[in-house]
């Protein structure tokens, strides 16, 4: 056997001795008071038996009153008559009460056409009323009733008393008594004697295991379970006597006698107790000396320590407390097995050894846990770090989160009251043997359910508070979505709504800004040509204007008028599209051919520009159901937009292709003006890349193009990356 296992065997053997020593200390505390007595007769158990025998002896022998004698002593006072007479109120009240009691029964019989039953109820009612009236007129009538009641009480008392006679007779086999009546000198004894009965014979105390002087007074009555107060006044009137003498236990009792058996058992257990205490104390002394001298009792199971330290520190403390509890329970069980359980030598020894090993294992586990925990507690920084992961801290913040969510203190107290009431009702209806199971139920199910309920209520209140904030216009942060419950889904939906409200507010702000820009831009774009027309018209009215100047002015007026018309036409067209009044006629059109026609219209402008157009199409033709005229306008606007705003000496890429069953046309160019990151704003009316508004565009081209594409259930997207401008048209392919 290697050294490691030898060391462990020594450690466990030392633990067994330590367990034996601690268990002996338990016995000294728990049962020492009982076995410190001289013998069994000094114990409280025997003194209770002695007092019970004296009570039986008094009622069955010394002051025995027969049932007939007790009945003769019954007396009735005028106060008792008055109390009985008015027990249920005054005469009129009692009569009225009787009438009310029988009224429904009589009416029910009449409703059922049962006249015989109704008459029987009336007869019974009248008899009771007559009896009540007689109670108030005749004292003797009431007296007879009271006597009958008292006789019934006496009968019940004596019947119950008779059920305990067997106990008295059993005690008579165990106890001997010699008692003398203090008043008459009469001697009562169960000891055989030949002396004069006028004097109490003396006990031969050498033949008695126990003898005690005893006084049995007249009021030393045996207290039965029957309400003794009901007959005390009657029995007090009976003559009773006081006795003085001795009660003892004979040494001639058989071993089977209960008193003798208890006496012998006490003697054996007393000897066992002192032997056990001596062995235990010796074990403690040995353990202390061995521990002090030996270096092997270090209880080092370091291979388990890394796993043990993974457990949260508060759980470790809890496990230590549980371990201590079960260790003490096991040691207490050893004491119980030694002094209270005996089912045979083999079973007796086996149970004691089994519980000794169980207690030793638990004690060793407790010592190891305590050692590990003590080492960890010395490292303050480690404890602080571990505290962050404790369940107590998590539960605290969980409860704090729950209670913070509760709207009012009143709501919190209502929940607590419901829980405490439920726990109290459970304790009230629970059987005693299920107490431990009920405690476990509360810890495992009851308390977690209470926390779950409170948490859900708190969570619901937080949701309500958030909706109130949203209603008040305060958006704030999102609600935490916990789990997959209905409340979690509600919180998720509220977050979506909140973000929708926030987006709507942003869109509204953006719309207001763009509306202001629209008014400003449309005013500028319409006023500029109109101002030129007015100014040149005024110049034409002048007399000193030459023919050449008139022609130049008219040309300017004509150009500005056409621009003004173009602006008004575009604005009208956009408004018409926005209102849904634009009609389109769809037909199967080759988009590639339509694109080439649009490019052909601008061929001269393209050639005179410095731009290089690169046209690419993967397949030809690409058909789609569109309004050819309207779609041609889209292409025209995009090409015109490129010619106006593309940077000189750059390339323009136009591509037509099929992607996932859709016709996709792409227009890409480098802008001569700086673009914002938000390409969507370029769709706004009168929005231009040229923010100085010096170009000839109306600012409605892209807005018109997007509206036309939307009418065809397509999509026109604009992407900007630095100065790169990209417009993408997506239409459903025919």
KAMOFEN-V975161 format. One record per pair of residues at least 24 apart in sequence whose ideal C-beta (glycine too) atoms are under 10 Angstrom apart, sorted by the first residue. I is the first residue (numbers start at 1). J is the second residue. Records with the same first field share a line. If there is no record, write none. Layout:
I=J + J
This chain:
3=296
6=296
7=296 + 297 + 298 + 299 + 300
8=296 + 299 + 301 + 364
10=290 + 294 + 296 + 297
11=294 + 296 + 297 + 298 + 299 + 300 + 301 + 364 + 367 + 368
12=357 + 360 + 361 + 364
13=290 + 360
14=283 + 286 + 287 + 290 + 291 + 294 + 296 + 297 + 299 + 360 + 364
15=287 + 297 + 299 + 357 + 359 + 360 + 361 + 362 + 363 + 364 + 365 + 366 + 367
16=283 + 287 + 353 + 356 + 357 + 359 + 360 + 361 + 363 + 364
17=279 + 280 + 282 + 283 + 284 + 286 + 287 + 290 + 360
18=283 + 284 + 286 + 287 + 288 + 290 + 291 + 297 + 359 + 360 + 363 + 364 + 367
19=280 + 283 + 287 + 327 + 330 + 331 + 334 + 355 + 356 + 357 + 358 + 359 + 360 + 361 + 362 + 363 + 364
20=276 + 279 + 280 + 282 + 283 + 284 + 286 + 287 + 331 + 334 + 356 + 359 + 360
21=279 + 280 + 281 + 282 + 283 + 284 + 285 + 286 + 287 + 288
22=280 + 283 + 284 + 287 + 327 + 328 + 331 + 334 + 359 + 363
23=276 + 280 + 283 + 328 + 330 + 331 + 332 + 333 + 334 + 335 + 338 + 352 + 355 + 356 + 359 + 360 + 363
24=273 + 276 + 277 + 278 + 279 + 280 + 281 + 282 + 283 + 284 + 331 + 334 + 335 + 338
25=277 + 280 + 281 + 284 + 331 + 335
26=280 + 328 + 331 + 332 + 333 + 334 + 335 + 336 + 359
27=272 + 273 + 276 + 277 + 280 + 331 + 332 + 334 + 335 + 336 + 338 + 339
28=273 + 276 + 277 + 280 + 281 + 335
29=335
30=331 + 332 + 335 + 336 + 339
31=269 + 270 + 273 + 276 + 277 + 335 + 336 + 338 + 339 + 340
32=273 + 274 + 277
34=266 + 269 + 270 + 273 + 339
35=266 + 269 + 270 + 271 + 272 + 273 + 274 + 276 + 277 + 339
36=270 + 273 + 274
37=266 + 270
38=270
39=209 + 210 + 263 + 266 + 267 + 270
40=209 + 210 + 249 + 259 + 260 + 262 + 263 + 264 + 265 + 266 + 267 + 269 + 270
41=209 + 210 + 211 + 212 + 248 + 249 + 259 + 262 + 263 + 266
42=210 + 266
43=262 + 263 + 266
45=262 + 266
46=210 + 249 + 259 + 262 + 263 + 266
47=212
49=171 + 174 + 175 + 249 + 258 + 259 + 262
50=171 + 175 + 210 + 212 + 214 + 247 + 248 + 249 + 259
51=214 + 220 + 222
52=164 + 167 + 168 + 171 + 222
53=167 + 168 + 170 + 171 + 172 + 174 + 175 + 177 + 214 + 222 + 247 + 259
54=171 + 175 + 177 + 179 + 214 + 215 + 216 + 220 + 222 + 243 + 247
55=164 + 168 + 216 + 220 + 221 + 222 + 223 + 224
56=161 + 164 + 165 + 167 + 168 + 169 + 170 + 171 + 172 + 175 + 222
57=168 + 171 + 172 + 175 + 177 + 179 + 188 + 190 + 214 + 216 + 220 + 222 + 243 + 247
58=179 + 216 + 217 + 218 + 219 + 220 + 221 + 222 + 240 + 241 + 243
59=161 + 164 + 165 + 168 + 220 + 221 + 222 + 223 + 224 + 235
60=161 + 162 + 164 + 165 + 167 + 168 + 169 + 172 + 222
61=168 + 172 + 177 + 179 + 188 + 190 + 216 + 243
62=177 + 179 + 181 + 186 + 188 + 216 + 218 + 220 + 240 + 241 + 242 + 243
63=216 + 217 + 218 + 219 + 220 + 221 + 235 + 238 + 239 + 240 + 241 + 242 + 243
65=154 + 158 + 234 + 235 + 238 + 239 + 240
66=158
67=151 + 154 + 155 + 157 + 158 + 159 + 161 + 162
68=154
69=238 + 239
70=150 + 151 + 153 + 154 + 155 + 157 + 158 + 231 + 234 + 235 + 237 + 238
71=147 + 150 + 151 + 154 + 155 + 234
72=237 + 238
73=150 + 154 + 233 + 234 + 235 + 236 + 237 + 238 + 239
74=146 + 147 + 148 + 149 + 150 + 151 + 153 + 154 + 231 + 233 + 234 + 237
75=143 + 146 + 147 + 150 + 233 + 234 + 237
76=139 + 140 + 142 + 143 + 144 + 145 + 146 + 147 + 149 + 150
77=143 + 146 + 233
78=139 + 143
80=142 + 143 + 146 + 149 + 150 + 233
81=135 + 139 + 140 + 141 + 142 + 143 + 145 + 146
82=139 + 142
83=142 + 146
84=135 + 142 + 143 + 145 + 146 + 149
85=132 + 135 + 136 + 137 + 139 + 141 + 142 + 145 + 146
86=135 + 136
87=135
88=132
90=136
91=129 + 132 + 133 + 135 + 136 + 137
93=132
94=128 + 129 + 132 + 133 + 135 + 136
95=125 + 128 + 129 + 132 + 133 + 136
96=129
97=128 + 132
98=124 + 125 + 126 + 127 + 128 + 129 + 131 + 132
99=125 + 128 + 129
101=125 + 128
102=126 + 128 + 129
149=230
150=230 + 231 + 233 + 234
151=234
152=230
153=226 + 227 + 229 + 230 + 231 + 234
154=230 + 231 + 234 + 235
156=224 + 226 + 227 + 230 + 231
157=224 + 226 + 227 + 228 + 230 + 231 + 234 + 235
158=224 + 226 + 231
159=226
160=224 + 225 + 226
161=222 + 224 + 226
163=224 + 225
164=222 + 224 + 225
168=222
170=257 + 258 + 259
171=258 + 259
173=250 + 253 + 254 + 257 + 258 + 259
174=249 + 250 + 253 + 257 + 258 + 259 + 260 + 262
175=210 + 247 + 248 + 249 + 250 + 253 + 259
176=203 + 207 + 208 + 211 + 246 + 247 + 248 + 249 + 250 + 252 + 253
177=203 + 214 + 216 + 243 + 245 + 246 + 247 + 248
178=202 + 203 + 211 + 214 + 243 + 245 + 246 + 247 + 248
179=214 + 215 + 216 + 241 + 242 + 243 + 244 + 245 + 246 + 247
180=242 + 243 + 244 + 245 + 246
181=241 + 242 + 243 + 244 + 245
182=215 + 216 + 217 + 218 + 241 + 242 + 243 + 244 + 245
183=218 + 239 + 240 + 241 + 242 + 243
184=241
186=241 + 243
187=243 + 245
188=216 + 241 + 243 + 245
189=245 + 246
191=246 + 248 + 250
200=243 + 244 + 245 + 246
201=245
202=246
203=245 + 246 + 247 + 248 + 250
204=248 + 250
205=246 + 248
206=251
207=248 + 250 + 251 + 252
208=246 + 247 + 248 + 249 + 250 + 251 + 252
209=248 + 249 + 250 + 251 + 252 + 253 + 259 + 260 + 263
210=247 + 248 + 249 + 250 + 251 + 259 + 263
211=246 + 247 + 248 + 249 + 250
212=246 + 247 + 248 + 249
213=244 + 245 + 246 + 247
214=243 + 244 + 245 + 246 + 247 + 248
215=242 + 243 + 244 + 245
216=241 + 242 + 243 + 244 + 245 + 247
217=241 + 242 + 243 + 244
218=242 + 243
265=342
268=342
269=338 + 339 + 340 + 342
270=339
272=338 + 339
273=335 + 338 + 339
276=334 + 335 + 338 + 339
297=367
298=371
299=364 + 367 + 368 + 370 + 371 + 372
300=368 + 371
301=364 + 368 + 371 + 372
302=372
304=368 + 372
305=368 + 371 + 372 + 375 + 376
308=368 + 369 + 372 + 373 + 376
309=372 + 375 + 376 + 382 + 386
311=386
312=386 + 387 + 388 + 389 + 390 + 391 + 392 + 393 + 394
313=373 + 376 + 377 + 382 + 383 + 385 + 386 + 387 + 389 + 390 + 391 + 392
314=386 + 387 + 389 + 390 + 391 + 392 + 393 + 394 + 395
315=389 + 390 + 391 + 392
316=369 + 372 + 373 + 376 + 386 + 390
317=369 + 373 + 377 + 390 + 392
318=391 + 392
319=365 + 366 + 369 + 373
320=365 + 366 + 368 + 369 + 370 + 372 + 373
321=366 + 369
322=362 + 366 + 369
323=362 + 363 + 364 + 365 + 366 + 367 + 368 + 369 + 370
324=362 + 363 + 365 + 366 + 369 + 370
325=362 + 366
326=358 + 359 + 362 + 363 + 365 + 366
327=358 + 359 + 360 + 361 + 362 + 363 + 364 + 365 + 366 + 367
328=359 + 362 + 363 + 366
329=358 + 359 + 362
330=355 + 356 + 357 + 358 + 359 + 360 + 361 + 362 + 363
331=355 + 356 + 358 + 359 + 360 + 362 + 363
332=359
333=358 + 359
334=358 + 359
395=451
398=451 + 454 + 455 + 458
399=451 + 454 + 455 + 458
400=458
401=454 + 455 + 458 + 459 + 462 + 480 + 482
402=450 + 451 + 452 + 453 + 454 + 455 + 456 + 457 + 458 + 459 + 461
403=454 + 455 + 458
404=458 + 461 + 462
405=454 + 455 + 456 + 457 + 458 + 459 + 460 + 461 + 462 + 463 + 464 + 465
406=454 + 455 + 457 + 458 + 460 + 461 + 462
407=457 + 458 + 460 + 461 + 462 + 464 + 465
408=461
411=454 + 457 + 458 + 461
412=454 + 457 + 458
414=457
415=450 + 453 + 454 + 457 + 458
416=450 + 454
418=450 + 453
419=446 + 447 + 449 + 450 + 451 + 453 + 454
420=450
422=446 + 449 + 450
423=447 + 450
455=482 + 487
456=482 + 483 + 485 + 486 + 487
457=487
459=483 + 485 + 487 + 488 + 490 + 491
460=487 + 490 + 491
462=487 + 491
463=487 + 488 + 490 + 491 + 493 + 494
466=491 + 494 + 495 + 498
467=494 + 497 + 498
469=498
470=494 + 497 + 498 + 501 + 502
471=501
473=501 + 505
475=499 + 501 + 502 + 505
510=678 + 680 + 681 + 684
511=684
513=681 + 684
514=681 + 684 + 685 + 686 + 687
515=684 + 685
517=681 + 684 + 685 + 686 + 687
518=684 + 685 + 686 + 687 + 699
519=686
520=686 + 693
521=684 + 685 + 686 + 687 + 688 + 693 + 698 + 699
522=567 + 571 + 685 + 686 + 698 + 699 + 700
523=686
524=686 + 693 + 699
525=563 + 564 + 567 + 570 + 571 + 686 + 688 + 693 + 697 + 698 + 699 + 700
526=563 + 564 + 567 + 568 + 571 + 686 + 698
527=564
528=560 + 563 + 564 + 567 + 693
529=556 + 557 + 559 + 560 + 561 + 562 + 563 + 564 + 565 + 566 + 567
530=560 + 561 + 563 + 564 + 567
531=560
532=556 + 557 + 559 + 560 + 561 + 563 + 564
533=557 + 558 + 559 + 560 + 561 + 563 + 564
534=560
535=560
536=560
559=696
563=696 + 698
566=696 + 697 + 698 + 700
567=686 + 697 + 698 + 699 + 700
568=698
569=698 + 700
570=637 + 685 + 686 + 697 + 698 + 699 + 700 + 701 + 703 + 704
571=685 + 686 + 698 + 699 + 700 + 703 + 704
573=633 + 700 + 703 + 704 + 707 + 708
574=685 + 686 + 698 + 700 + 701 + 703 + 704 + 706 + 707
575=685
576=707
577=630 + 703 + 704 + 706 + 707 + 708 + 710 + 711
578=685 + 703 + 707
580=711
582=627 + 630 + 707 + 708 + 711
583=627 + 630 + 711
584=626 + 627 + 628 + 629 + 630 + 631 + 708 + 711 + 712
585=626 + 627 + 628 + 629 + 630
586=624 + 625 + 626 + 627 + 628 + 630 + 631 + 711 + 712 + 713 + 734
587=624 + 625 + 626 + 627 + 628 + 734
588=621 + 623 + 624 + 625 + 626 + 628 + 734
589=621 + 622 + 623 + 624 + 625 + 626 + 627 + 628 + 629 + 631 + 632 + 731 + 734
590=620 + 621 + 622 + 623 + 624 + 628 + 734
591=617 + 620 + 621 + 622 + 623 + 624 + 626 + 628 + 631 + 635 + 656 + 663 + 664 + 665 + 729 + 731 + 733 + 734
592=617 + 618 + 619 + 620 + 621 + 622 + 623 + 656 + 657 + 663 + 665
593=620 + 621 + 622 + 623 + 628
594=621 + 622 + 624 + 626 + 628 + 629 + 631 + 632 + 634 + 635 + 656 + 665
595=622 + 631 + 632 + 634 + 635 + 638 + 639 + 654 + 656 + 665 + 667 + 729
596=620 + 635 + 656
597=628 + 632 + 635 + 636
598=631 + 632 + 633 + 634 + 635 + 636 + 637 + 638 + 639 + 640 + 654
599=635 + 636 + 639 + 654
601=632 + 635 + 636 + 639 + 640
602=635 + 636 + 639 + 640 + 642 + 643
605=639 + 640 + 643
606=639 + 642 + 643 + 652
608=643
609=642 + 643 + 646 + 648 + 649 + 652
610=646 + 647 + 648 + 649 + 650
611=642 + 643 + 646 + 647 + 648 + 649 + 650 + 651 + 652 + 669 + 670
612=649 + 650 + 651 + 652 + 653
613=639 + 642 + 643 + 646 + 651 + 652 + 653 + 654 + 669
614=651 + 652 + 653 + 654 + 655 + 668
615=652 + 653 + 654 + 655 + 656
616=653 + 654 + 655 + 656 + 657 + 666
617=654 + 655 + 656 + 657 + 658 + 665
618=655 + 656 + 657 + 658 + 659 + 664
619=656 + 657 + 658
620=656
621=656
622=656 + 657 + 658 + 662 + 663 + 664 + 665 + 731 + 733 + 734
623=663 + 733 + 734
624=662 + 663 + 665 + 712 + 714 + 731 + 732 + 733 + 734
625=712 + 713 + 731 + 732 + 733 + 734
626=663 + 708 + 709 + 711 + 712 + 714 + 731 + 732 + 734
627=708 + 711 + 712
629=708
630=704 + 705 + 707 + 708 + 709 + 711 + 712
631=665 + 705 + 708 + 709 + 712 + 714 + 729 + 731
632=708
633=701 + 704 + 705 + 708
634=665 + 701 + 702 + 704 + 705 + 706 + 707 + 708 + 709 + 712 + 714 + 716 + 727 + 729 + 731
635=665 + 667 + 705 + 729
636=701 + 704 + 705
637=697 + 698 + 700 + 701 + 702 + 703 + 704 + 705 + 706 + 708 + 727
638=665 + 667 + 669 + 701 + 702 + 705 + 716 + 727 + 729
639=667 + 701
640=696 + 697 + 701
641=667 + 669 + 671 + 682 + 688 + 689 + 697 + 701 + 702 + 705 + 725 + 727
642=667 + 668 + 669 + 670 + 671 + 725 + 727
643=669
644=672 + 688 + 689 + 690 + 695 + 696 + 697 + 701
645=669 + 670 + 671 + 672 + 673 + 675 + 688 + 689 + 690 + 695 + 697 + 725
646=670 + 671 + 672 + 673 + 725
647=671 + 672 + 673 + 723 + 725
648=672
650=723
652=725
653=726
654=727
655=728
656=729
658=733
659=728 + 730 + 733
660=730 + 733
661=732 + 733
662=714 + 715 + 729 + 730 + 731 + 732 + 733
663=714 + 729 + 730 + 731 + 732 + 733 + 734
664=715 + 728 + 729 + 730 + 731 + 733
665=714 + 716 + 727 + 728 + 729 + 730 + 731
666=717 + 719 + 726 + 727 + 728 + 729 + 730
667=718 + 725 + 726 + 727 + 728 + 729
668=719 + 724 + 725 + 726 + 727 + 728
669=723 + 724 + 725 + 726 + 727
670=722 + 723 + 724 + 725
671=720 + 722 + 723 + 724 + 725
672=723
673=723 + 725
674=722 + 723
675=718 + 720 + 721 + 722 + 723 + 724 + 725
676=720
677=720 + 721 + 722
678=718 + 720
679=717 + 718 + 719 + 720 + 721 + 725 + 726 + 727
680=706 + 717 + 718 + 720
681=718 + 720
682=706 + 718 + 720 + 725 + 727
683=707 + 716 + 717 + 718
689=720 + 723 + 725
702=727
705=729
